[in-house]
Amino acid sequence: MLAAVLVVTRQPVLAAELSRGPDNDAESACTEIKNALHALGDSEHNESLALALSGGGNSTAIVEARLSVLLDRTQDLRVALKHARASADSRDPMVDQCMRMGYRALVISEKLSSDVESVLFGGDEDSVAEAPALKPGAPAASPPAPQP
């Protein structure tokens, strides 16, 4: 009988410990975005190394493989941003800042992917342009427009 009382009284404490408060929700949304950003940054770095090592197009297999990973990490960031945008905490200033950072990185990553595809699969080398400059205090970036 005593054991049953202890289990019943302990259960509400566990539920309170596991419940997520507003700070935890905002933090988890930002953590998901930041983890996706770190993975994307790593794949961008690996892609740039593969491009440097390919030395004028001698071996494109590694560049293509790294591009595939880069595209996967870009998609992961899109999913993280979608989760944050759909969450109840999307208006939280911390989440808003994380989403802005994520959208900026997404635009740059898509430009990088596009440029690498142009180099790999033909296209005018002169068409490779620089990514847009980031301005501190710029208004929130909107989600990228669908490409035709």
Buried (B, 14 or more C-beta within 10 A) or exposed (E): EEEEEEEEEEEEEEEEEEEEEEEEBBBBBBEBBBEBBEBBEEBBEBBBEBBEEBEEEEEBEBBBEBBEBBBEBBEBBBEBBEBBBEBEBBEBEEBBEBBBBBBBBBBBBBBBBBBBBBBBEEEEEEEBEEEEEEEEEEEEBEEEEEEE
